[in-house]
């Protein structure tokens, strides 16, 4: 086991920000448990190809490699990335920092809050884009964020919410 990953608060004012959120009709702890159990996501989510911990810490975080497919009609575009993952049971929240892959440097936060109809889950992705001169920010804002990040995150949130609501 490694020391728990500690990530700072989400950055503000970055070039690309994508937010996916929904109210889930399930107890907060049920949804939080599903979200933090990332190595089981492929069991619940058809678009997730695999999830592998390279190193796990005592909180359930660590260094985790993930791969998901972004569907485009009958075909799917495979993606992959590796993140540092921090789990905060007290807030509760889950933070990721992408350290490998095209989205290296991206910061992600899953936050959970009580709601009168169940709970509110929000996933925020912030990034300054790939280090591609002249076009990196534009590609992040116009393609990677809305097409790939949102396309995968909204499916992930909907899929985990469906599992939580069935429980």
Secondary structure as GFF3:
##gff-version 3
##sequence-region A 1 167
A	DSSP	beta_strand	16	24	.	.	.	ID=ss1
A	DSSP	alpha_helix	28	36	.	.	.	ID=ss2
A	DSSP	three_ten_helix	38	40	.	.	.	ID=ss3
A	DSSP	alpha_helix	41	44	.	.	.	ID=ss4
A	DSSP	beta_strand	48	56	.	.	.	ID=ss5
A	DSSP	beta_strand	62	72	.	.	.	ID=ss6
A	DSSP	beta_strand	75	88	.	.	.	ID=ss7
A	DSSP	beta_strand	93	100	.	.	.	ID=ss8
A	DSSP	beta_strand	107	115	.	.	.	ID=ss9
A	DSSP	beta_strand	118	127	.	.	.	ID=ss10
A	DSSP	alpha_helix	136	139	.	.	.	ID=ss11
A	DSSP	pi_helix	140	149	.	.	.	ID=ss12
A	DSSP	alpha_helix	150	166	.	.	.	ID=ss13
###
